[in-house]
Amino acid sequence: MELIRNIIARAKSDLQRIVLPEGTEERVLKAADILIEEGIAKIILLGNKAEIEQLAVTHGLKNINQATIIDPENNPESDKYAGLLFQLREKKGMTPEKAAELVKDPLYLGCLLVKNGDADGEVAGARNYTGNVLRPAFQIIKTRPGINVVSGAFLMILQDRSFGYNGKLLFADCAAFPNPTAEDLAHIAVCSGETAKHIYGFPEPRVAILSFSTKGSAHHEKVDKVIKATEIAKALDPDLIIDGELQADAAIVPSVAKDKAPESVIAGTANVLIFPSLETGNIAYKLVQRLAGAQAIGPLMQGLASPVNDLSRGCSVEDIVKLVAITAGQAIETKKTGSN
């Protein structure tokens, strides 16, 4: 697929250091071997070194010796990272003793590597629940300046190329934030427009904040939230092409928009869809994936000061390779914009 080829090519052009906390997981190791062999990223594996080396031999992996391997249980720099964690979380009740224990947790150590500038991004989740992956990221890396919410976006690639940008639509939030306020929705919208443009190459993100109402066809506090979110998003990014409240058909079908929202700047041409709650976003992406046969890439986590991305526990080796390449692209963009 051309999109993935472009993402990988960008990653190869400026190698980023990506930490994989699940260093003894078979799929992660196989992906790391490919990533190193193809020169997509510099890999940091967390786990027992002897175990990782034995697994590499068992699975015939030839490139793992080129990865940096850090054993959280026997890390000579544990005190440094424990000190950083204590400093970051002291006001939240962190103690030096608790910090010393947490740095032995690969998910915490991975985020501390990123926070300290010793890695550029993290990918985890092959063995861990989403909450376990994201909790350290929220506590240690935190949101980037000007953004107050982390959200999860899926790139949906449709067989019908008449929708979105050549059949590509970005859906958010589908993975992270259950009940966003109007301000939260606005921040999700702005981040999603940036993701569509800078990570997935949409030349012109066109953002619709969705509702069960189009331009006053219904009156409800949930509709008011979407209207307010649209106003806030326009103030946050005056150059962003965005509109709301729009029903889904008015957002993506020009003939419907002609009747329902003829004066909308989106008018059926949206390629970024912002859902009013996590439940609607998550349900929508799964239905489109299963009923329309769409490919779903993600979730890509947006809004963090440095990239941390979560894998599905059912992920394939190929999924891991793709997500590391995408994470590398996020890291490149973060450095380019100075957003961390």
C-alpha positions as CSV (number, residue, x, y, z in Angstrom):
1,M,0.0,0.0,0.0
2,E,1.4,3.4,-1.1
3,L,0.4,5.1,2.2
4,I,2.4,2.6,4.3
5,R,5.3,2.7,1.9
6,N,5.4,6.5,2.3
7,I,5.3,6.3,6.1
8,I,8.1,3.7,6.1
9,A,10.2,5.8,3.7
10,R,9.9,8.8,6.0
11,A,10.9,6.7,9.0
12,K,14.0,5.5,7.1
13,S,15.0,9.0,6.2
14,D,15.5,10.0,9.8
15,L,15.9,7.0,12.1
16,Q,14.2,7.4,15.5
17,R,14.8,5.4,18.7
18,I,11.7,3.5,19.5
19,V,11.4,1.6,22.7
20,L,9.5,-1.7,22.8
21,P,8.8,-2.6,26.5
22,E,7.6,-6.1,25.7
23,G,11.0,-7.3,24.6
24,T,10.5,-11.0,25.3
25,E,7.2,-11.3,23.3
26,E,7.7,-13.4,20.2
27,R,5.8,-11.1,17.8
28,V,7.6,-8.0,19.1
29,L,11.0,-9.7,18.7
30,K,10.2,-10.8,15.1
31,A,9.0,-7.2,14.3
32,A,12.2,-5.8,15.9
33,D,14.3,-8.0,13.7
34,I,12.5,-6.7,10.5
35,L,12.6,-3.1,11.7
36,I,16.4,-3.3,12.2
37,E,17.0,-5.3,9.0
38,E,15.1,-2.8,6.9
39,G,16.5,0.3,8.6
40,I,13.1,1.6,9.7
41,A,14.0,2.5,13.3
42,K,16.6,2.1,16.0
43,I,15.2,-0.4,18.5
44,I,15.4,-0.5,22.3
45,L,14.1,-3.7,23.8
46,L,13.2,-4.0,27.5
47,G,13.6,-7.4,29.1
48,N,16.1,-9.9,30.4
49,K,19.0,-9.9,28.0
50,A,19.8,-13.6,28.2
51,E,16.1,-14.5,27.5
52,I,15.9,-12.1,24.6
53,E,19.1,-13.5,23.1
54,Q,17.9,-17.1,23.5
55,L,14.5,-16.3,21.9
56,A,16.4,-14.7,19.0
57,V,18.3,-17.9,18.5
58,T,15.2,-20.0,18.8
59,H,13.3,-18.0,16.2
60,G,16.3,-17.5,13.8
61,L,16.4,-13.8,14.3
62,K,19.7,-12.4,12.9
63,N,19.5,-8.7,13.8
64,I,18.5,-8.5,17.5
65,N,22.1,-8.1,18.5
66,Q,21.9,-4.6,16.9
67,A,19.1,-3.6,19.3
68,T,19.8,-1.8,22.6
69,I,18.7,-4.2,25.3
70,I,17.9,-2.9,28.8
71,D,16.9,-5.2,31.7
72,P,14.5,-3.3,34.0
73,E,15.3,-5.6,36.8
74,N,19.1,-5.1,36.5
75,N,19.5,-1.6,35.1
76,P,22.6,0.2,36.2
77,E,20.7,3.5,35.6
78,S,17.7,2.6,37.7
79,D,18.5,5.3,40.3
80,K,18.5,8.0,37.6
81,Y,15.1,7.0,36.3
82,A,13.6,6.5,39.8
83,G,14.8,10.0,40.6
84,L,13.1,11.4,37.5
85,L,9.8,9.6,38.3
86,F,9.9,10.8,41.9
87,Q,10.5,14.4,40.7
88,L,7.6,14.2,38.2
89,R,5.1,12.5,40.6
90,E,6.1,13.8,44.1
91,K,3.0,16.1,44.3
92,K,0.8,13.1,43.5
93,G,2.1,11.1,46.4
94,M,5.0,9.3,44.8
95,T,7.7,8.2,47.2
96,P,11.4,7.3,46.5
97,E,10.6,3.7,47.4
98,K,7.6,3.5,45.1
99,A,9.6,5.1,42.3
100,A,12.4,2.5,42.7
101,E,9.8,-0.3,42.3
102,L,8.0,1.3,39.3
103,V,11.2,1.7,37.2
104,K,11.4,-2.1,37.2
105,D,8.1,-2.1,35.3
106,P,8.9,-2.0,31.6
107,L,5.9,0.2,30.7
108,Y,7.0,2.8,33.2
109,L,10.7,2.5,32.3
110,G,9.8,2.9,28.6
111,C,8.0,6.2,29.2
112,L,10.9,7.4,31.4
113,L,13.3,6.7,28.6
114,V,11.2,8.9,26.3
115,K,10.7,11.6,28.9
116,N,14.5,11.7,29.6
117,G,15.3,12.0,25.9
118,D,16.9,8.5,25.7
119,A,14.2,7.3,23.3
120,D,11.9,9.1,20.8
121,G,8.8,7.0,21.1
122,E,7.3,3.9,22.5
123,V,5.1,1.1,21.1
124,A,3.5,-1.5,23.5
125,G,0.3,-3.5,24.0
126,A,1.0,-6.9,22.5
127,R,0.8,-8.3,26.0
128,N,-0.8,-5.5,28.0
129,Y,-4.2,-3.8,28.3
130,T,-4.6,-0.4,26.8
131,G,-5.0,1.2,30.3
132,N,-1.7,-0.3,31.5
133,V,0.1,1.1,28.4
134,L,-1.4,4.6,28.6
135,R,-1.3,5.1,32.4
136,P,2.5,5.7,32.6
137,A,2.3,7.9,29.5
138,F,-0.3,10.1,31.0
139,Q,1.7,10.3,34.3
140,I,5.1,10.8,32.8
141,I,5.0,12.2,29.3
142,K,1.7,14.1,29.7
143,T,0.0,16.1,27.0
144,R,1.8,18.5,24.7
145,P,1.6,22.3,25.3
146,G,-1.8,23.7,24.4
147,I,-3.6,20.3,24.3
148,N,-5.5,19.0,27.3
149,V,-6.6,15.6,26.2
150,V,-5.2,12.4,24.7
151,S,-7.3,10.7,22.0
152,G,-7.1,7.6,19.8
153,A,-7.5,7.9,16.0
154,F,-8.1,5.2,13.5
155,L,-7.3,5.6,9.8
156,M,-10.1,3.8,7.9
157,I,-9.3,2.8,4.4
158,L,-12.4,2.0,2.4
159,Q,-12.9,0.1,-0.8
160,D,-15.1,2.9,-2.1
161,R,-12.7,5.7,-3.0
162,S,-15.4,8.3,-3.4
163,F,-15.5,8.9,0.3
164,G,-13.0,11.1,2.2
165,Y,-9.5,11.5,0.8
166,N,-9.4,8.8,-1.9
167,G,-11.2,6.4,0.3
168,K,-9.4,7.3,3.5
169,L,-11.1,8.7,6.6
170,L,-9.7,9.5,10.0
171,F,-12.0,8.6,12.9
172,A,-11.5,10.0,16.5
173,D,-11.8,9.5,19.4
174,C,-12.2,5.7,19.2
175,A,-9.9,4.5,21.9
176,A,-9.0,6.8,24.8
177,F,-11.4,9.4,26.3
178,P,-14.9,8.2,27.3
179,N,-16.9,11.4,27.9
180,P,-15.3,14.5,26.4
181,T,-16.5,18.0,27.1
182,A,-16.9,20.6,24.4
183,E,-13.4,21.8,25.0
184,D,-12.1,18.2,24.9
185,L,-13.8,17.6,21.6
186,A,-12.2,20.7,20.2
187,H,-8.8,19.6,21.1
188,I,-9.4,16.1,19.6
189,A,-10.6,17.8,16.4
190,V,-7.4,19.9,16.1
191,C,-5.1,17.0,16.9
192,S,-7.0,14.8,14.4
193,G,-6.6,17.4,11.6
194,E,-2.8,17.5,12.3
195,T,-2.6,13.7,12.3
196,A,-4.4,13.5,9.0
197,K,-2.1,16.0,7.4
198,H,1.3,15.4,8.9
199,I,1.2,11.6,9.6
200,Y,-1.1,10.3,6.9
201,G,-0.5,12.8,4.2
202,F,-4.0,14.3,3.7
203,P,-3.3,17.4,1.6
204,E,-6.4,19.2,3.1
205,P,-7.9,17.8,6.3
206,R,-11.7,18.6,6.3
207,V,-13.0,18.0,9.8
208,A,-16.6,17.3,10.8
209,I,-17.8,17.1,14.4
210,L,-20.7,14.7,14.3
211,S,-24.0,14.7,16.0
212,F,-27.5,13.3,15.6
213,S,-28.5,16.8,14.4
214,T,-27.5,18.9,11.4
215,K,-27.5,22.6,11.7
216,G,-30.4,22.9,14.2
217,S,-32.5,20.0,13.0
218,A,-32.7,18.9,16.7
219,H,-32.3,20.7,20.0
220,H,-30.5,19.0,22.9
221,E,-27.6,19.6,25.3
222,K,-25.5,17.1,23.4
223,V,-26.1,19.0,20.2
224,D,-25.1,22.2,22.1
225,K,-21.8,20.5,23.1
226,V,-20.9,19.8,19.5
227,I,-21.7,23.4,18.4
228,K,-19.6,24.8,21.2
229,A,-16.8,22.4,20.4
230,T,-16.8,23.6,16.8
231,E,-16.5,27.2,17.9
232,I,-13.6,26.4,20.3
233,A,-11.7,24.4,17.6
234,K,-12.0,27.3,15.1
235,A,-10.5,29.6,17.7
236,L,-7.7,27.1,18.5
237,D,-6.8,26.7,14.8
238,P,-8.3,29.4,12.5
239,D,-6.9,27.7,9.4
240,L,-8.5,24.4,10.1
241,I,-11.4,23.5,7.7
242,I,-14.1,22.4,10.2
243,D,-17.8,22.3,10.8
244,G,-20.4,20.9,13.2
245,E,-23.0,19.9,14.2
246,L,-23.3,17.5,11.2
247,Q,-25.0,14.1,10.9
248,A,-22.7,11.5,9.3
249,D,-24.5,11.5,6.0
250,A,-24.3,15.3,5.7
251,A,-20.6,15.1,6.5
252,I,-19.6,12.6,3.9
253,V,-22.3,12.6,1.1
254,P,-22.4,15.8,-1.0
255,S,-25.9,15.1,-2.3
256,V,-27.3,14.8,1.3
257,A,-25.3,17.9,2.4
258,K,-26.8,19.9,-0.5
259,D,-30.2,19.5,1.3
260,K,-29.2,19.4,4.9
261,A,-26.2,21.8,5.1
262,P,-25.8,23.6,1.8
263,E,-23.8,26.5,3.4
264,S,-21.4,24.2,5.3
265,V,-17.7,24.5,4.5
266,I,-17.6,20.7,4.7
267,A,-20.8,20.0,2.7
268,G,-20.3,16.3,2.3
269,T,-16.6,16.4,1.8
270,A,-15.3,15.5,5.3
271,N,-12.3,13.3,5.6
272,V,-11.8,13.5,9.4
273,L,-14.8,12.5,11.5
274,I,-14.9,13.5,15.2
275,F,-17.4,11.5,17.2
276,P,-19.2,13.1,20.2
277,S,-18.2,10.3,22.6
278,L,-15.8,7.3,22.8
279,E,-18.6,4.8,22.6
280,T,-19.9,6.2,19.3
281,G,-16.4,6.4,17.8
282,N,-15.5,2.9,18.9
283,I,-18.8,1.4,17.6
284,A,-18.5,3.3,14.3
285,Y,-15.0,2.2,13.4
286,K,-15.8,-1.5,14.2
287,L,-19.0,-1.4,12.2
288,V,-17.3,0.2,9.2
289,Q,-14.4,-2.3,9.5
290,R,-16.7,-5.3,9.6
291,L,-19.6,-4.3,7.4
292,A,-17.8,-2.3,4.8
293,G,-14.6,-4.4,4.7
294,A,-12.5,-1.3,5.6
295,Q,-9.0,-1.6,6.8
296,A,-8.5,0.0,10.2
297,I,-5.1,1.3,11.1
298,G,-4.6,2.3,14.7
299,P,-5.4,3.5,17.2
300,L,-2.8,6.2,16.9
301,M,-2.6,8.1,20.1
302,Q,-2.8,11.9,19.7
303,G,-2.0,14.8,22.1
304,L,0.9,13.4,24.0
305,A,4.1,15.5,24.2
306,S,6.0,12.5,22.7
307,P,4.5,9.5,20.9
308,V,3.4,6.4,22.8
309,N,1.2,4.0,20.9
310,D,-0.9,1.0,21.9
311,L,-1.1,-2.3,20.0
312,S,-4.0,-4.7,20.0
313,R,-3.2,-7.8,22.0
314,G,-4.2,-9.7,18.8
315,C,-1.7,-7.8,16.7
316,S,0.4,-9.4,14.0
317,V,4.1,-8.9,13.4
318,E,3.2,-6.7,10.4
319,D,0.9,-4.6,12.6
320,I,3.8,-3.9,15.0
321,V,6.2,-3.0,12.1
322,K,3.6,-0.5,10.7
323,L,2.9,1.0,14.1
324,V,6.6,1.5,14.9
325,A,7.0,3.2,11.5
326,I,4.0,5.5,12.2
327,T,5.3,6.2,15.7
328,A,8.7,7.2,14.2
329,G,6.8,9.6,11.9
330,Q,5.1,11.1,14.9
331,A,8.5,11.5,16.6
332,I,9.9,13.3,13.5
333,E,7.0,15.6,13.4
334,T,7.2,16.3,17.2
335,K,10.8,17.4,16.8
336,K,10.0,19.4,13.7
337,T,7.3,21.4,15.4
338,G,8.9,21.5,18.8
339,S,5.6,20.5,20.3
340,N,7.1,18.5,23.1
